[in-house]
Amino acid sequence: MAPKVFLSSTEEDLHDQRVAVQAAAVEEGFLVDMQPYIAAQGNPPLPVCLQRVDAADVVLVIAAHRYGWIPPDQPGTEQRSITWLECARAAESHPAKEVLAFLIAKGADWPAKFKDSQRLADAAEEGTAPEIAADVQRDVNKLREFKTWLNQRTRADFANTDELRRKAGAALREWKKRHGYSGASLAVTPQPPPPDRPESYLAYLREDTSHIDIRGLASKEGKARRVPIGKLYVRLINARRQSADRAPLDEALKHRRLVVLGDPGSGKSTFLRHVAHAACLRREADPNAPFPILVSVGELAQFINEGGRAHEPDAPAWLPLFLSRYCQGRTLDVGHGFFRDLFEKGPALLLVDGLDEAPTDESRLAVSRLLEKAANAWRGTSIAVTTRPRAFDDEVMLRGFDQAEVAPLDDEAIREFLRLWSASLFEGDPGRAAGYAVEVEGAIRSRPDIRRIASNPVMLTALSVLQWNEKRMPDHRADLYGSVVSWLASQRKNRPGRPLAAACIDILQDLARAMHGHPDGRKVQASRDWAAVAIASRFPERDVEKARAFLREEELDSGIVVSRGADVRFWHLTFQEYLTALWLSNREGERARILFTEGRAWQPEWREVVLLLAGLLLDQGVERLDAFVTAVLDDLYKPRWGQLVKHWIGLGYQPGLMDQARTSFLLGAIIQDLARRTYRPADARFRQVLESVAGIFDPEIAAGIPLQVRLETAEALGQAGDPRLRTPADEDYWVSIPGESFQIGRYPVTVWEYAKFVEAGGLAPGDWRNQLRHPNWPVTEVTYDQAKAYCRAMRVALPTEQQWERAAAGPKGRVYPWGDGEPDPDRANYSGTKIGHPTPVGLFPRGNTPEGVADMAGNVWEWTASDHEAGGKVLRGASYRLVSRNLRASVRALVLIDSVAGFRCVRESVTP
């Protein structure tokens, strides 16, 4: 059995050194354990801290210029640090454990901020030096005593991280010899590794990312058609850069740390493969170019889970180990040491796909922390990570990473894809290719709902396959997936004893359900043996070998599932989600247990399943979907344990706002997904939930709810029917301004409101199709003339600049609409809020004026009727793109055309 080393040190000042020693210990065949970061508060009792020392065979300690945390529950009055106590525990155990000590060399360069003495200098500047002087002096003196104690052990000095790693590795190697260990290194293989040939990995990655497989367009050999990635890839746009500033997503890679957010099927994975392929070509042409590495989070998380306690699950050292194992499985001669050195020295480009595909919340959090630590430790490595937004919440947010967001495909991008698509179908016949592209574009543009679906790259590909095969467009997304899956199954080769197409889909439903609902968390990839067992009940006598044969055949021709080495997975995660939804749609009892009793309906990785399930149920009859919505609401109104007493004594039960917000978000998403079918729930409680959830726009209630939750809830209200929205004909649309003869709109004019004007013949603003997806956002891309025309039609007016500022600043000239307090992300949508797009009106109630006028700072610019001295009209209010200083009520701008320009209305005060 491998020996275990416990690594003891302070954390913040020695983070890089700890990572280096971890790697050295793993190379030498040690299991590594260490106490996680201990903050000033909330740390475990001392006995708990020392238990891990007891389980180790040897302790390795690193000491620099910080003493560290002093546990208050230690015996005696010596005030030893936790690091000293850990070392003493090892030395005093029976038999005693060796303590291998590594001390920073005298005169070695060391950041002043990581020295205890610097605390006193910082406090002097803040005027608090007398309060901490005694504590600092104590720590300096005690650190000197601790180092004297360490000098009696096996010790060495180090001047830098590389020297520490070499010396630590050598010391551990010698320790093994002294204690009779001859076990092999844990670093992948017990045999001496062959010389590294990184060019083998590069060639493999280049070939693996060179094509896009199109399912449903089978070749003569029965395999999916492979189209060179350069002949079908359409450049994606970063949604966080809009209008004139819209930029290709590729440009976001200039950031050394990047998260790419995108909805299912938005092209995130294809984007990374495109980037990886191009980077391979650059590296092969220029050995100084960054070396690309492509990693699947699902595979990485599984590797860490299977790796036991080689080291902490969020240690960056897992990545070189994983990549070494990955290369072994593909007979590529590249070992752990190459990847470790590459990441540390660079230049490297680490592309990490699918943070949302980690099987559990815990593993997703661990991978997030791993990537943060890697970004801090590996200065020569650029990192880009993809994830679905719903899986990227506050807890797993990658700190220090810039963000980009995949924008939906616009008309130009769709047209470009169809041109490339048709050229691949009619290779060598440009005339037929051009004609077919126009035909498919016409079919897509003929229905607004299909046009919305087509803004998603995977959906556009599936639409194109469906149009090619069946000459039709679907009714909704579930219909689209069902048509594609059915087509793929029908193209399978028919052989004696092989299940028919319909039976094939039934079997794959079982596999999808088993993978998506795995007890350890959703699996996106599983061993072929495990998958065979999951579907064995579909075969006579539960024959696992026949189940394996079925999987092999499906991998070869239908392509609904594909092989990944010894593993199997669905070609795209959306296939797994659709087939899971199909399984649930025909099993009402199981559906209630899985979605509500087990709570899966509320998990991010099940959201797509629920949306697709709704479409399938609607196809079975509106009453089936109504019954499902009632089940969702029953789950909401079911008393929890904490509310049962009130329920029993007849006081009734009212669910909490967070639960109501969660429910309204889910049902609102269902309504949006089925927009063409104009579905509205029949259960009266649905409207009650919407009314209650509107409480997120109350300043006191909103203060207790995270911004991301409020944003998602407000979006859901927009889809389900935001009860706050009004038109200028409604009295509660207006807010009176004390001492003034005018009233002003509570909110900027919304998309919902402006749509009524367009329906009556008004001119639509720019990007109108996409704007309609967000009814309670302020309308944007409105010209001054369009704003004026709207006001004229509603028999109201645009505010003058003076009226606008009077409403925003009040009679005494507030600095900001809410008062004189400085801006923060709870008061307005501006660059510091880091949302990157307009938000539903009224989402920041703490930023309202005292009279209740919302969104007068940030979100979108607003036209006024006043002339600017430089020509054109004045705009007020700033937008989500700008920094905090632009939120002042006095800020004004001249913008003739701006994609984030909206407006609000005024009217003369109405006397009661």
C-alpha positions, -999 to 999 in steps of 0.1 A, spaced: 0 0 0 13 35 -8 25 56 21 6 87 31 23 121 37 5 149 55 14 183 42 14 210 69 18 248 63 0 280 63 -21 283 31 -25 317 15 12 326 15 24 291 5 -3 281 -20 20 277 -50 45 258 -28 19 234 -15 8 226 -51 44 219 -61 50 196 -31 17 178 -38 29 170 -73 63 159 -61 48 136 -35 24 120 -61 54 114 -84 72 96 -56 42 73 -50 27 90 -19 -9 95 -11 -12 132 -1 -34 146 27 -34 181 41 -57 203 61 -78 226 39 -75 264 42 -83 274 77 -99 308 80 -100 330 111 -134 317 121 -155 286 116 -125 262 118 -129 226 132 -119 217 168 -82 209 173 -87 171 178 -104 169 144 -75 187 128 -50 163 144 -68 131 134 -55 134 99 -19 136 112 -25 104 130 -35 87 98 -3 97 80 30 79 78 52 111 76 47 148 79 62 174 56 61 210 68 68 242 49 75 274 68 81 309 55 73 342 72 38 336 87 30 319 119 -6 310 112 -38 302 131 -35 296 168 -62 271 179 -79 284 211 -87 249 224 -51 237 227 -38 226 261 -15 249 281 -6 285 274 21 281 247 -1 295 219 13 272 193 1 275 157 -19 247 140 12 239 119 34 236 150 7 214 167 5 191 137 42 187 136 44 181 174 16 155 172 37 136 146 69 138 167 52 128 199 32 99 185 42 62 192 62 53 173 72 88 163 66 100 128 93 118 109 88 155 103 105 166 71 109 204 74 115 229 46 122 265 56 125 296 34 162 305 30 175 336 46 177 364 21 153 347 -4 129 370 -22 95 369 -5 64 392 -10 61 416 19 23 410 20 31 374 31 51 384 61 37 388 96 57 420 101 38 436 71 6 435 92 20 461 115 30 484 86 -5 481 71 -21 488 105 0 519 109 -14 533 77 -49 525 89 -43 540 124 -48 507 142 -12 497 149 -15 499 187 -44 475 187 -25 447 170 11 454 179 12 429 207 -3 401 185 21 408 157 51 407 180 39 375 196 35 358 161 70 370 150 86 356 182 66 324 181 75 318 145 112 321 155 107 295 182 89 272 158 117 273 133 142 266 161 121 235 170 121 225 133 159 228 131 161 197 153 143 176 126 152 166 90 153 200 74 163 219 43 162 254 30 146 265 -2 148 298 -22 121 292 -48 93 268 -57 112 247 -82 140 241 -56 114 232 -30 98 206 -53 131 190 -62 142 188 -25 108 176 -13 108 149 -39 143 138 -29 135 138 8 104 117 3 123 93 -19 150 89 8 122 84 34 108 55 14 143 39 13 147 43 50 114 27 57 116 -1 32 90 11 7 96 -1 -29 61 6 -43 58 22 -77 49 58 -83 12 66 -85 19 87 -115 0 65 -139 24 35 -146 47 13 -125 70 8 -155 96 34 -166 77 56 -190 88 59 -226 103 92 -238 75 118 -241 63 124 -277 39 154 -272 36 155 -310 15 123 -308 -11 140 -285 -11 171 -308 -17 150 -339 -44 130 -321 -62 162 -310 -59 178 -344 -75 148 -361 -102 143 -333 -113 180 -337 -111 182 -375 -146 172 -383 -182 177 -373 -203 145 -373 -238 151 -387 -262 124 -374 -291 116 -397 -271 120 -429 -257 85 -431 -229 76 -454 -227 45 -476 -208 28 -448 -237 34 -424 -217 60 -403 -225 96 -397 -213 120 -424 -181 138 -413 -179 173 -425 -145 192 -420 -150 216 -392 -138 245 -413 -165 238 -439 -194 240 -415 -184 260 -384 -201 293 -382 -184 320 -361 -202 326 -328 -209 360 -313 -202 371 -277 -236 382 -264 -218 404 -238 -207 427 -266 -238 440 -284 -248 462 -314 -218 480 -329 -196 464 -303 -207 428 -312 -175 408 -314 -167 372 -324 -165 348 -295 -129 339 -305 -118 374 -294 -128 366 -258 -98 342 -258 -75 372 -253 -85 368 -216 -61 343 -198 -91 331 -177 -124 327 -195 -158 312 -189 -180 307 -220 -217 305 -210 -242 290 -234 -276 273 -234 -279 236 -244 -269 232 -281 -256 268 -284 -223 255 -298 -200 257 -268 -184 223 -273 -180 228 -311 -165 262 -304 -139 247 -281 -132 220 -307 -128 247 -334 -104 266 -311 -85 234 -303 -81 224 -340 -69 259 -350 -44 259 -320 -31 225 -331 -23 238 -365 -6 269 -351 15 248 -327 26 224 -354 37 254 -375 53 273 -346 68 255 -316 65 287 -296 27 288 -300 6 277 -270 2 239 -267 -36 231 -267 -52 206 -243 -88 196 -245 -105 182 -214 -140 169 -207 -152 178 -172 -174 146 -171 -143 124 -177 -121 145 -154 -146 143 -125 -150 106 -129 -112 102 -128 -110 122 -96 -138 102 -80 -120 69 -89 -87 82 -77 -94 80 -40 -73 102 -18 -43 106 -40 -48 143 -30 -76 167 -24 -103 166 -51 -97 203 -60 -59 200 -64 -46 211 -98 -22 181 -98 -52 160 -109 -51 174 -144 -16 161 -154 -25 127 -139 -58 126 -158 -41 136 -191 -15 109 -186 -42 83 -181 -61 97 -211 -30 93 -233 -24 58 -220 -58 48 -231 -51 61 -266 -15 47 -269 -1 82 -269 34 85 -255 29 115 -232 34 112 -195 24 131 -163 57 150 -161 53 166 -196 18 179 -188 29 191 -153 58 211 -167 38 223 -197 11 238 -174 36 254 -150 60 268 -176 38 272 -207 28 283 -231 -3 262 -229 -40 266 -238 -62 245 -215 -98 241 -230 -122 226 -204 -155 215 -218 -188 211 -199 -185 222 -163 -222 215 -161 -215 179 -170 -199 171 -136 -222 144 -121 -230 161 -88 -230 196 -73 -201 185 -51 -179 174 -80 -188 205 -100 -177 227 -71 -145 207 -67 -136 211 -104 -144 248 -101 -120 252 -72 -94 231 -90 -95 254 -121 -93 285 -99 -62 271 -82 -47 260 -115 -52 295 -130 -34 310 -100 -6 285 -100 0 280 -137 9 315 -150 20 301 -184 -14 285 -191 -45 302 -205 -78 285 -194 -112 286 -212 -141 267 -196 -176 261 -210 -208 256 -191 -246 260 -192 -256 292 -173 -279 273 -149 -250 253 -136 -229 284 -131 -243 298 -98 -228 318 -71 -212 287 -54 -194 274 -84 -186 308 -99 -150 308 -111 -134 337 -93 -111 358 -114 -124 345 -147 -138 368 -174 -171 358 -189 -184 355 -225 -218 343 -235 -228 326 -267 -253 347 -285 -282 332 -305 -275 329 -342 -287 360 -360 -302 360 -396 -267 364 -411 -252 335 -392 -282 312 -400 -278 322 -437 -241 314 -436 -247 280 -419 -273 270 -445 -249 281 -473 -222 258 -458 -246 231 -451 -260 230 -486 -225 231 -501 -217 200 -481 -248 182 -494 -243 192 -530 -206 192 -532 -195 201 -567 -229 216 -577 -230 252 -565 -262 260 -583 -282 233 -566 -265 241 -533 -275 278 -535 -311 269 -544 -315 244 -516 -301 269 -491 -328 294 -501 -354 267 -498 -345 258 -463 -341 294 -452 -376 301 -465 -390 272 -445 -373 285 -414 -384 321 -418 -420 311 -426 -427 306 -388 -415 328 -360 -413 299 -336 -391 279 -359 -369 310 -364 -364 311 -327 -355 275 -326 -330 280 -355 -311 305 -334 -295 275 -316 -268 258 -336 -277 222 -326 -314 229 -333 -305 245 -366 -286 214 -376 -314 191 -365 -339 213 -384 -318 210 -415 -316 172 -411 -354 170 -406 -361 192 -436 -337 171 -458 -352 138 -446 -389 146 -442 -394 179 -460 -411 195 -430 -406 217 -399 -415 206 -363 -442 219 -340 -419 224 -310 -385 212 -297 -397 179 -284 -412 172 -318 -379 181 -334 -358 158 -312 -384 130 -316 -383 133 -354 -345 132 -355 -342 103 -330 -369 84 -349 -351 90 -382 -318 79 -369 -334 47 -355 -352 40 -387 -319 41 -407 -304 12 -387 -296 -20 -406 -323 -46 -401 -309 -80 -392 -325 -111 -378 -330 -109 -341 -322 -72 -339 -348 -50 -322 -369 -29 -346 -366 9 -346 -394 15 -321 -380 -11 -297 -346 5 -301 -359 38 -289 -376 20 -259 -343 4 -249 -324 37 -252 -350 54 -230 -340 29 -203 -303 38 -208 -310 75 -208 -332 73 -176 -305 52 -159 -277 76 -168 -296 108 -160 -310 95 -127 -279 77 -115 -278 77 -76 -244 93 -77 -255 121 -100 -262 124 -137 -238 105 -159 -230 118 -194 -206 89 -200 -206 53 -186 -187 21 -191 -202 -1 -217 -206 -29 -191 -226 -6 -168 -248 5 -197 -254 -31 -208 -266 -40 -173 -288 -9 -173 -307 -21 -203 -304 -59 -198 -341 -62 -187 -351 -55 -222 -335 -88 -234 -346 -124 -228 -334 -137 -195 -317 -103 -189 -289 -113 -212 -261 -88 -206 -241 -100 -235 -270 -93 -259 -273 -59 -244 -236 -53 -251 -240 -64 -287 -270 -40 -290 -249 -11 -279 -221 -20 -303 -245 -21 -332 -261 12 -322 -227 29 -320 -220 17 -356 -250 28 -375 -279 48 -357 -254 70 -340 -278 79 -312 -251 65 -289 -214 67 -296 -183 50 -281 -156 68 -262 -129 42 -257 -144 16 -233 -173 39 -225 -206 48 -242 -225 81 -243 -253 97 -262 -241 116 -293 -254 149 -277 -266 154 -241 -299 167 -255 -306 132 -269 -302 118 -234 -324 145 -220 -351 139 -247 -352 101 -242 -353 106 -204 -383 129 -209 -399 103 -232 -395 77 -206 -412 99 -180 -440 109 -203 -454 74 -202 -449 66 -165 -470 89 -144 -463 72 -110 -426 71 -116 -427 106 -129 -441 119 -96 -416 100 -75 -386 110 -95 -394 147 -102 -411 156 -69 -405 130 -41 -368 129 -51 -368 166 -60 -352 162 -95 -376 187 -111 -357 215 -94 -322 204 -102 -304 223 -130 -294 191 -148 -331 181 -151 -345 214 -164 -342 205 -200 -358 171 -193 -388 188 -177 -392 213 -206 -391 185 -232 -415 164 -210 -440 193 -211 -440 193 -249 -444 155 -250 -474 157 -226 -490 184 -246 -488 162 -277 -507 136 -257 -535 161 -249 -537 194 -231 -553 177 -201 -521 157 -196 -500 188 -194 -526 205 -171 -523 175 -148 -485 178 -148 -487 216 -140 -512 207 -111 -486 182 -98 -460 209 -99 -483 233 -79 -493 205 -55 -456 200 -47 -453 237 -41 -483 239 -17 -474 206 1 -466 216 37 -430 210 47 -421 197 81 -415 232 95 -450 242 85 -470 211 95 -480 225 129 -497 256 113 -513 232 88 -526 209 115 -542 236 136 -560 251 106 -539 282 100 -532 272 65 -499 269 47 -483 295 24 -451 284 6 -420 306 9 -411 331 -17 -380 312 -28 -401 281 -35 -427 301 -53 -400 318 -74 -386 284 -83 -420 271 -94 -428 302 -114 -395 300 -131 -401 264 -142 -436 270 -154 -427 302 -171 -400 284 -190 -425 257 -201 -449 284 -214 -421 301 -233 -410 267 -248 -445 261 -260 -452 296 -272 -465 285 -306 -491 263 -289 -502 293 -267 -505 271 -237 -517 286 -204 -522 265 -172 -558 259 -161 -549 257 -124 -559 289 -107 -530 287 -83 -507 295 -111 -519 331 -112 -517 333 -74 -480 322 -76 -472 349 -101 -489 376 -79 -469 364 -49 -436 362 -67 -439 398 -78 -428 404 -42 -392 401 -55 -397 437 -66 -402 449 -30 -370 464 -16 -372 446 18 -381 412 3 -355 415 -25 -327 422 0 -329 386 12 -328 369 -23 -297 365 -44 -296 386 -75 -293 356 -98 -325 341 -83 -343 374 -87 -332 377 -123 -343 342 -132 -376 347 -114 -383 380 -131 -375 363 -165 -400 336 -156 -426 362 -148 -420 377 -182 -427 344 -199 -457 335 -177 -473 369 -178 -457 396 -155 -486 410 -135 -469 443 -131 -469 453 -167 -492 481 -178 -499 505 -206 -502 543 -205 -539 539 -203 -537 524 -168 -536 547 -139 -511 527 -119 -487 531 -148 -478 566 -136 -459 580 -107 -466 616 -95 -436 638 -88 -442 660 -57 -444 697 -65 -445 691 -103 -473 692 -128 -464 660 -146 -464 623 -140 -437 599 -153 -438 562 -162 -429 539 -133 -408 519 -157 -392 524 -191 -415 513 -219 -413 475 -220 -411 450 -249 -446 438 -239 -460 473 -240 -443 483 -273 -454 450 -289 -490 463 -287 -479 493 -307 -462 472 -333 -493 450 -336 -514 481 -343 -491 491 -372 -462 508 -354 -426 504 -367 -407 475 -350 -373 484 -335 -340 466 -343 -335 429 -334 -373 427 -327 -375 389 -329 -350 385 -301 -365 413 -281 -399 395 -281 -383 367 -261 -381 390 -231 -414 407 -226 -406 425 -194 -373 440 -205 -372 476 -216 -375 479 -253 -342 488 -270 -328 498 -304 -355 524 -306 -347 555 -326 -359 589 -313 -385 591 -341 -399 557 -331 -401 567 -294 -418 599 -305 -443 580 -327 -451 557 -298 -458 585 -274 -479 603 -300 -500 571 -306 -505 567 -268 -514 605 -264 -485 610 -240 -450 626 -244 -413 620 -240 -400 638 -209 -379 669 -214 -344 667 -200 -355 689 -171 -385 666 -163 -363 635 -164 -337 649 -140 -364 663 -117 -378 628 -114 -344 612 -109 -327 638 -86 -357 652 -66 -361 688 -55 -328 688 -36 -306 673 -63 -298 637 -51 -265 624 -65 -282 592 -76 -319 584 -81 -320 565 -48 -301 591 -28 -264 598 -21 -252 563 -12 -226 549 -36 -237 524 -64 -236 487 -58 -249 457 -77 -281 456 -57 -291 491 -69 -287 491 -106 -277 471 -137 -243 485 -147 -209 470 -156 -202 462 -119 -233 440 -117 -217 418 -144 -250 407 -161 -240 420 -195 -275 426 -209 -307 445 -201 -328 431 -172 -365 430 -164 -378 464 -154 -379 470 -116 -354 442 -108 -333 466 -86 -359 481 -61 -332 494 -38 -323 517 -67 -358 532 -71 -364 569 -64 -382 577 -31 -414 581 -52 -410 546 -67 -397 554 -102 -375 524 -113 -345 520 -135 -335 556 -138 -298 546 -134 -284 519 -156 -301 492 -176 -308 513 -208 -304 549 -219 -336 568 -223 -345 594 -249 -357 628 -239 -374 655 -260 -346 680 -254 -321 691 -280 -284 686 -273 -262 717 -279 -241 696 -302 -271 685 -323 -294 656 -319 -313 647 -288 -302 642 -251 -303 607 -236 -303 602 -198 -299 573 -174 -268 554 -187 -269 517 -195 -257 482 -183 -224 487 -201 -212 517 -182 -192 520 -149 -207 533 -117 -198 570 -121 -223 572 -151 -252 563 -128 -254 599 -114 -287 616 -120 -269 645 -137 -252 624 -164 -263 631 -200 -253 619 -234 -257 626 -271 -263 593 -289 -280 594 -323 -284 556 -326 -277 532 -298 -288 496 -294 -294 502 -256 -315 533 -261 -351 530 -248 -375 556 -234 -402 563 -208 -433 584 -210 -446 615 -192 -481 631 -191 -496 661 -174 -508 654 -138 -544 642 -137 -564 660 -110 -586 636 -90 
